């Protein structure tokens, strides 16, 4: 091999980064084009490029060293960051209020699923695979978990997040994401070097851990908001990214120093940021970075699938995969109807959650490093987990085809707040100044859900102090609009006053969601004409409304009947808006205005 190529091949960090970036650039567009979850592409890439496929041939064919990852440890740090970002993002979506609203689905349905699944899997491991009792319990707990990353992505792609089966699935996943923290904590104390330390040492370690968690929460509440306030004042996405990375890593290091998982620290950081006005901006900023790092983790998942072990023990492994999916699917199918979940929806949820998840690799790898689970048992369990995860997108496609033939799932599961995962059927209010505040108050009066956005820290602070749902951010950024769940919003109202700013917002909204109604505050008639040309649904000039208000006031003083005044004001408003529409080059006039004019004319 030429010296230059050999030098490049030995540059592990550069080589792995290039492989990951190339995989992302090829896999994601290709699988989206094929309408298949890119998650499957990342896992398959890990299998193909990993140490048990092409990597095993690299010694014989030297050129393969440039395109394979022979050791999963070389991407270990990036993969761990992917898990930390996943927990951080989950924390951003949580609050105590949401947990209370979903307590029945999360803690009862989710708790039963984890407990019973763990028990059944542990019994199977102990009796049929001759694994020790302690290792069987750990493997049972690990395999009872499902893949939050894969399942939630599939539910989003299939537009089932807000369907009954989507709600139930999310509730179970949410409990699993919470339960993983004490599971990791418990596994840490099962290590041989800690088993004989005595009850006093264990209590001491537990107290230290609790103190560390409380300290992270208290210090975080004091530090995080001022930190992100400074980042917002600079108003640069790269500053928000740096602040997010700093918070994730520091909280992770703090919990790690106390003997806990770094993922717990990332999760706590997300929880702390969830109730601040910077949540949406942080969510939008980290999304691309989180996706890439999670892709690295999924590649590492694929690399864990030992093809030689499958070839050596095909029937036990395939049987274990089938048994795992069957046990969890049957369990959820049985207990789901107890929580008013339709049988078909319960089966749908059960099959999606039947496979294992990313946390199985975290738990089993930790147990292996601590010598709680042996290498042979861990290899077998990780191979089963990896193979089952590869099957999730395939199972989802089969379920979709089945549902198209039989009709959509219907169920009567208890409805919880639309805010349990993210907003739905809400109005996005762009700008929280004088006009925006009035709009928000009217929405609250009529109990219309909303999200208000402003890029002025003072206005956001005042709004948060008055218990308004106001967040710091920039509506002209498409990624931020996605973080505001614009795909499930009813409408957008823009109350900002800057003409260039408003134009940028309209362009961004049309780029992300062309069909959504947009109501805009306009400076005057000329500005309103320009906005109609951009395709907004309604443009309301300030001068028009001021003149109508003056006209209404003088007619009242002149003694005209109030009913006649209201009709006259509405007719004049409709007439003036119609003139603006006709003066613009817009091809689609507002049907609402036409109806209003007809009603008053009649």
Secondary structure by P-SEA (a helix, b strand, c coil): ccaaaaaaaaaaaaaaaaaaaaaaaccaaaaaaacccaaaaaaaaaaaacccccccccccccccccccccccccaaaaaaaaaaaaaaaaaaaccaaaaaaacccccaaaaaaaaaaaaaaaaaaaccccccaaaaaaaaaaaacccaaaaaaaaaaacccccaaaaaaaaaaaaaaaaaaaaaaaaaaaccccccccaaaaaaaaaaaaaaaaaaaaaaaacaaaaaaaaaaaccaaaaaaaaaaaaaaaaaaaaaacccaaaaaaaaaaaaccccaaaaaaaaaaaaaaaaaaaaaaaaaaaccaaaaaacaaaaaaaaaaaaaaaaaaaaaccccccccaaaaaaaaaaaccccaaaaaaaaaaaaaccccaaaaaaaaaaaaaaaaaaaaaaaaaaaaaaaacbbbbbcccccccccccccbbbbccccaaaaaaaaaaaaacccbbbbbccaaaaaaaaaacccccccccccaaaaaaaccccccbbbbccccaaaaaaaaaaaaaccccbbbbbbbccaaaaaaaaaacccbbbbaaaaaaaaaaaaaaaaacccaaaaaaaaaaaaaaaaaaaaaacccccccaaaaaaaaaaac
